[in-house]
Structures are given as C-alpha cells and as structure tokens.
Amino acid sequence: MLETEDVDASIDVLPQVDLLPEVDATPAVPTFTQVYSKVMDGTCTGSRCHGGRVDPDLSSRKVAYASLVKEILPLCGGDAMASVVSPAKAQDSVLYRKLIGTSCGGTRMPPGALPLPKTSLNLVRDWINAGALDD
C-alpha cells in the first residue's frame, strides 16, 4: 500500500499538458463565392438554363451576384418587380423559394433533376439570411 507521501510525490512528476486553444463555436457566415461555386456553377449555368440565356443570368460569379441581388426582374410572370434575393429574408427570396419548390410560379429548380441536397439549400438560405453580401 502506498503511503500518503508516495502518492503526493507521484503527482508532482506528472508531465505538464498544454491546453488546446479555445475554438470559436460560431459558424462562419457563408460567402457568395461559396454559394456560387458549390450550388450555382454547373448546376444552374448550363447552356439551356441560367448561363446567359434565361434571367437571372448566372453565367459568372460577378454577373450572378448583380443579377440576383441588384437587378429588378419581373416576379412569377406578373407585373410585380423585385430582386430575386431579398437580403436577410430567405423565406421571401424567389431564389430560395424556387430551390425548395415553394415559389409562386414555375417549377422547382433545377427542373428535371433531383432537388438540391439539404447542405446546398442550407448554404443558400444562410447566405441570404446573413444579408446576401458580396465577398
């Protein structure tokens, strides 16, 4: 059996362990570059789709941002005009609603294909809700 002095002595010889640095648990705000490269480029920019032939024009990252956030386009085939993205309001944004299939008109995007994965939808939603900023 160890004596109290032996136990105290064994504690003193334990190696020093550096603590891991604190990690910020706040998720990063998605950037438009991420949204464009992971969701739009290739999926939406085909020759028959939004690659320059159909509004909104998503043919390049720079053109896509302007077309989605800055241009005023007709909504749902009616007389109402608005931007496709309503910054900080994904549920009111035509882009997000078209992707999840709850838009006021037309079909879910991309048409004739499986719905986008939830990670892609969440990326678009989070970018819009964070203010739809350009990076």
Summary of the structure (lengths in Angstrom):
residues: 135
radius of gyration: 24.9
end to end distance: 66.4
largest distance: 89.3
contacts: 321
relative contact order: 0.15
helix: 37%
strand: 3%
